[in-house]
């Protein structure tokens, strides 16, 4: 649940709703690779750009990487999509720029959401998928209220229904998000909390959920925080950044993707202490992500990296979209070892 509706967030925010995936592999990108022989890894990889994508692709990648470096990838994500509908492969590697992201303990509680909200989310996912398939402006999103509202009327009406439910049931939502042993219920709660009334409790619950053992819960919670800050920049000061800086070094693509998107919001004011901490703890990971070829996927990392480098915002925007990206990387690398 929620995979499709959340997985294409960044492209929607940038005004380019993706096509539904084809059966071909587009770009193959890597992260976490500092200190590894990337030429050898690429040479021995058993799948290539332009190859047919299949259910075996992930296992083929895992076997090839393990045979080359003696360790499996930390993650393999097939992400929809480039302009031709090809899937993009993001492969996490256990190099020196990978650091295990510490999760909360697996929840054991019996807390559950009502069947009504679970059913509502099933309908919402179907409506969002239909909007994405139509493409164009239907999948665009308005975050100005502090919660996501898609342009498509059918999906939007269901999101507004979630909003009404969340306001009435916040006391039910927060314990499920923190304590429920049922991952599907935590996944729904992690999204629905973003539709609840804005409060310190809401923000703290989402920050804690950003370390949930489940990838999708972390994804939804971090995304919801990003939506809140996009609607109200003053909320940036209420979100402790340490979890998300650590998340930049994760071996999971969705962690890095959403952490970069949130930190792009948190660094907008260019707080010098925050930028110094990011430089100290996650510079190499940002360089890896900024080096991805497609600006739609590298955008947030390039923005954060450019702010760490001290580039003026107008010049940074130009470099993010038109390049050369090396100018951002070189500016950030001055006085630091990012090789």
Protein Blocks (a to p, Z undefined) as FASTA:
>chain_A
ZZlmmmmmmmmmnopacddddfbdcddddehkgoiafklmmmmpcbdehiacdfklmmmm
mmmmmmmnopacfbdcdddddfkopacdddddfbfkbccdddddddfbfbdcdfklmmmm
mmmmmmmmmmmmngmjllgccfknopacdfblklmmmmmmmmmmmmmmmmmmmmmmmmmm
blklmmmmmmmmmmmccdfklmmmmmmmmmgfbfklmmmmmmmmmmmmmmomklmmmpcf
klmmmmmmpcbfklmmmmmmmmmmmmmnopaklmmmmmmmmmmmmmmmmmpmblklmmmm
mmmmmmmnopafklmmmmmmnopfklmmmmmmgopafZZ
